[in-house]
Amino acid sequence: MSPIAIFVLAFSMSVDAFAVSVGRGAALQRPPLRESLRTGLVFGLVEAITPLIGWAAGVAASRYIQAVDHWIAFGLLGAVGLHMLANAFGQGEAEETPVSRTSLPMLIATAVGTSLDAMAVGVSLAFFDVNILVMALAIGLATFLMSSGGMLLGRVIGVRFGRYAEALAGIALVGIGLSILIEHLSA
């Protein structure tokens, strides 16, 4: 996988965490840097672990489904991308009620919820010659940066911008899936 594809995939996977962080930052009364870094660390760690889990499951199943792996990768990436598009434009406005610092268990649960797409992508990556450790590190780092920055930006830009970023990430994932399918069918 090219460095550009790794970059696009890593940041696409982190946009849902960014959107949640923007929402949290918009709801908090002036989130301190410490809370932003804590959120980024939790989201980044969870987002780095889930593609490894998905990749392991994909490797275990790959010899049984090798003939259709490109269709599975296209389907998973396309489904995740379309789901992100639907989430970006299907939600109501965020609550205006100020919230306080989130408990660690709640923060971890939120991180797991936003990282399930990375697990599906990890399954897809098992079918290709990809260094999964590099991908997981890239996804985790991108998520750390996007989540920490999203918290700080949230109070300034609000939730709406996060939705557009999530829509753009969804389009990127559909594009990557389509690229995999076209590359495999044209070979």
C-alpha positions as CSV (number, residue, x, y, z in Angstrom):
1,M,0.0,0.0,0.0
2,S,1.4,3.4,-1.0
3,P,2.2,6.0,1.7
4,I,-0.7,8.2,0.3
5,A,-3.2,5.3,0.6
6,I,-2.0,4.7,4.2
7,F,-2.4,8.4,5.0
8,V,-5.9,8.5,3.5
9,L,-7.0,5.3,5.2
10,A,-5.6,6.3,8.6
11,F,-7.3,9.7,8.5
12,S,-10.5,8.2,7.1
13,M,-10.6,5.8,10.0
14,S,-10.1,8.6,12.5
15,V,-12.8,11.0,11.3
16,D,-15.6,9.4,13.2
17,A,-13.6,9.8,16.4
18,F,-12.9,13.4,15.3
19,A,-16.6,14.1,14.9
20,V,-17.4,12.7,18.3
21,S,-14.5,14.8,19.8
22,V,-15.7,17.9,18.1
23,G,-19.1,17.3,19.6
24,R,-17.6,16.7,23.1
25,G,-15.5,19.9,22.7
26,A,-18.6,21.9,21.7
27,A,-20.5,20.6,24.7
28,L,-17.8,21.0,27.3
29,Q,-17.2,24.4,28.9
30,R,-13.7,25.2,27.6
31,P,-12.1,21.7,27.5
32,P,-8.6,21.9,29.0
33,L,-5.6,20.5,27.0
34,R,-5.3,17.7,29.5
35,E,-8.9,16.4,28.7
36,S,-8.2,16.8,25.0
37,L,-5.0,14.7,25.3
38,R,-6.8,12.1,27.4
39,T,-9.6,11.7,24.9
40,G,-7.0,11.5,22.0
41,L,-5.0,8.9,23.9
42,V,-8.0,6.6,24.6
43,F,-9.4,6.9,21.1
44,G,-6.0,6.4,19.5
45,L,-5.2,3.3,21.5
46,V,-8.6,1.7,20.9
47,E,-8.5,2.7,17.2
48,A,-5.0,1.1,16.8
49,I,-6.0,-2.2,18.4
50,T,-9.3,-2.8,16.5
51,P,-7.7,-3.2,13.0
52,L,-5.3,-5.7,14.5
53,I,-8.2,-7.8,15.8
54,G,-10.0,-7.5,12.4
55,W,-6.8,-8.4,10.5
56,A,-6.3,-11.5,12.6
57,A,-9.8,-12.7,11.9
58,G,-9.4,-12.0,8.2
59,V,-6.1,-13.9,8.1
60,A,-7.8,-16.9,9.7
61,A,-10.5,-16.8,7.1
62,S,-8.5,-15.7,4.0
63,R,-7.6,-19.2,2.7
64,Y,-11.3,-20.1,2.5
65,I,-12.4,-17.0,0.7
66,Q,-9.4,-16.0,-1.4
67,A,-11.4,-16.2,-4.7
68,V,-13.8,-13.4,-3.6
69,D,-11.5,-11.4,-1.2
70,H,-11.6,-8.3,-3.4
71,W,-15.4,-8.3,-3.3
72,I,-15.4,-8.7,0.5
73,A,-12.9,-5.8,0.8
74,F,-15.1,-3.7,-1.5
75,G,-18.2,-4.6,0.4
76,L,-16.8,-3.9,3.8
77,L,-15.1,-0.6,2.9
78,G,-18.2,0.5,0.9
79,A,-20.6,-0.4,3.7
80,V,-18.4,1.4,6.3
81,G,-18.1,4.4,4.0
82,L,-21.9,4.6,3.3
83,H,-22.6,4.2,7.0
84,M,-20.3,7.1,7.7
85,L,-22.2,9.2,5.1
86,A,-25.5,8.3,6.6
87,N,-24.3,9.2,10.1
88,A,-22.9,12.5,8.9
89,F,-26.2,13.7,7.5
90,G,-28.8,11.7,9.5
91,Q,-28.2,13.0,13.0
92,G,-30.1,15.8,14.7
93,E,-28.3,18.8,16.2
94,A,-26.1,18.2,19.2
95,E,-27.5,19.0,22.6
96,E,-26.6,22.4,23.9
97,T,-26.4,21.2,27.5
98,P,-22.9,21.6,28.9
99,V,-21.3,18.3,30.0
100,S,-18.5,17.6,32.3
101,R,-15.5,15.4,32.0
102,T,-16.5,11.9,30.8
103,S,-15.6,9.0,33.0
104,L,-13.0,6.6,31.7
105,P,-15.3,3.7,31.2
106,M,-17.7,5.9,29.2
107,L,-14.8,7.3,27.1
108,I,-13.6,3.8,26.4
109,A,-17.1,2.6,25.4
110,T,-17.4,5.6,23.0
111,A,-13.9,4.8,21.6
112,V,-14.9,1.2,21.0
113,G,-18.1,2.3,19.3
114,T,-16.3,4.6,16.9
115,S,-13.6,2.0,16.1
116,L,-15.7,-0.8,14.9
117,D,-15.3,0.4,11.3
118,A,-11.5,0.1,11.8
119,M,-12.0,-3.6,12.7
120,A,-13.9,-4.1,9.5
121,V,-11.2,-2.4,7.6
122,G,-8.7,-4.7,9.4
123,V,-10.5,-7.7,8.0
124,S,-10.2,-6.2,4.5
125,L,-6.5,-5.5,4.9
126,A,-5.9,-9.2,5.7
127,F,-6.5,-10.0,2.1
128,F,-3.7,-7.8,0.8
129,D,0.1,-7.5,1.2
130,V,-0.1,-4.8,3.9
131,N,2.1,-4.3,7.0
132,I,-0.7,-4.3,9.6
133,L,1.5,-2.9,12.3
134,V,2.3,0.2,10.2
135,M,-1.4,0.5,9.4
136,A,-2.5,0.2,13.0
137,L,0.2,2.7,14.2
138,A,-0.9,5.1,11.4
139,I,-4.6,4.8,12.3
140,G,-3.8,5.2,16.1
141,L,-1.6,8.2,15.6
142,A,-4.1,9.9,13.2
143,T,-6.9,9.2,15.6
144,F,-4.9,10.6,18.5
145,L,-4.2,13.8,16.6
146,M,-7.8,14.1,15.2
147,S,-9.5,13.4,18.6
148,S,-7.2,15.7,20.6
149,G,-7.6,18.5,18.0
150,G,-11.3,17.9,17.6
151,M,-11.8,18.5,21.3
152,L,-10.0,21.8,21.1
153,L,-11.7,22.8,17.9
154,G,-15.2,21.8,19.0
155,R,-16.0,24.9,21.1
156,V,-14.9,27.1,18.2
157,I,-16.4,25.4,15.1
158,G,-19.2,23.3,16.6
159,V,-20.6,19.9,15.6
160,R,-21.6,20.7,12.0
161,F,-18.0,20.7,10.6
162,G,-17.4,17.3,12.1
163,R,-20.3,16.0,10.1
164,Y,-18.8,17.2,6.8
165,A,-15.4,15.6,7.7
166,E,-17.2,12.3,8.4
167,A,-19.0,12.5,5.1
168,L,-15.7,13.2,3.3
169,A,-14.1,10.2,5.1
170,G,-17.0,8.0,4.0
171,I,-16.5,9.0,0.4
172,A,-12.8,8.2,0.7
173,L,-13.5,4.7,2.1
174,V,-15.9,4.0,-0.7
175,G,-13.3,5.2,-3.2
176,I,-10.6,3.0,-1.7
177,G,-12.9,0.0,-1.8
178,L,-13.7,0.7,-5.4
179,S,-10.0,1.1,-6.3
180,I,-9.3,-2.3,-4.8
181,L,-12.1,-3.9,-6.8
182,I,-11.1,-2.2,-10.1
183,E,-7.4,-3.1,-9.5
184,H,-8.2,-6.7,-8.9
185,L,-10.7,-7.1,-11.8
186,S,-8.4,-5.4,-14.3
187,A,-5.4,-7.7,-13.4
